Every structure is written in structure tokens, then in C-alpha cells.
């Protein structure tokens, strides 16, 4: 017989598995939330989190246009 351990995180949506990024899922910050979601799904040390972070940085850079200096 095989024993299987089951971890319950409760009903609090900000309570996350230990492999997620710290601090809970940020509300009102969609790029940070997407990175947090990737950490919950794949683990904070996964390549998926790195890819999500890379995509978020690209999105931010598109939003922040450099001010030309003359």
C-alpha cells in the first residue's frame, strides 16, 4: 500500500504552497500576479517563473518610453 500525503492550504486565497513566491498573490498588479501564479503552478525556482518574469519586464519596458534627451 502506498501512502499519499495531501496538503491543504485552506480557504484563504492568499495562503499559498511553500514553493510559491512569498507574500501572497498581489491584487491590482497584473504582471506581478502572473509571475506569482506561475510560481504556485510550477514552483518558484522553475523556468516557467523566469519566463513569466521576462515577459513581464518586456511589457513594462513597452509601457515606459524613455524620455529623449537633447
C-alpha positions as a printed Julia matrix, in Angstrom:
70×3 Matrix{Float64}:
  0.0    0.0     0.0
  1.25   3.48   -0.9
  0.72   6.39    1.44
 -0.05   9.73   -0.18
  0.33  12.97    1.76
 -2.21  15.67    0.99
 -1.54  19.31    1.82
 -4.49  21.62    2.29
 -3.97  25.36    2.04
 -7.34  26.33    3.45
 -9.9   28.75    2.1
 -7.65  31.82    2.24
 -6.66  32.69   -1.37
 -3.52  34.43   -0.1
 -2.3   31.29    1.64
 -0.02  29.61   -0.85
  2.07  26.47   -1.09
  5.6   26.75    0.26
  7.03  26.53   -3.26
  5.29  29.78   -4.28
  6.85  33.23   -4.06
  6.48  34.87   -0.63
  3.84  37.4     0.29
  0.71  36.06   -1.34
 -0.84  36.97   -4.7
 -0.73  40.72   -5.27
 -4.06  42.34   -6.09
 -4.2   45.15   -8.63
 -0.77  44.25  -10.04
 -1.46  42.0   -13.04
  2.16  41.43  -14.07
  3.23  40.52  -10.55
  0.16  38.34  -10.14
  1.02  36.41  -13.32
  4.52  35.72  -12.0
  3.09  34.66   -8.64
  0.61  32.34  -10.39
  3.47  30.7   -12.3
  5.31  30.13   -9.01
  2.25  28.46   -7.5
  1.8   26.22  -10.53
  5.42  25.35  -11.3
  7.45  26.27   -8.2
  9.38  29.47   -7.53
 12.63  28.01   -8.87
 11.14  26.85  -12.17
 11.97  28.01  -15.67
  8.3   28.98  -16.09
  8.72  31.67  -13.43
 11.78  33.01  -15.23
  9.83  33.15  -18.49
  6.89  34.9   -16.78
  9.28  37.42  -15.25
 10.96  38.01  -18.62
  7.59  38.63  -20.3
  6.52  40.99  -17.52
  9.71  43.03  -17.85
  9.17  43.3   -21.61
  5.6   44.53  -21.0
  6.86  47.13  -18.54
  9.54  48.32  -20.93
  6.91  48.76  -23.65
  4.88  50.95  -21.28
  7.77  53.08  -20.1
  9.05  55.05  -23.03
 12.4   56.72  -22.48
 12.32  60.5   -22.46
 14.54  61.83  -25.24
 17.41  63.96  -24.03
 18.79  66.65  -26.31
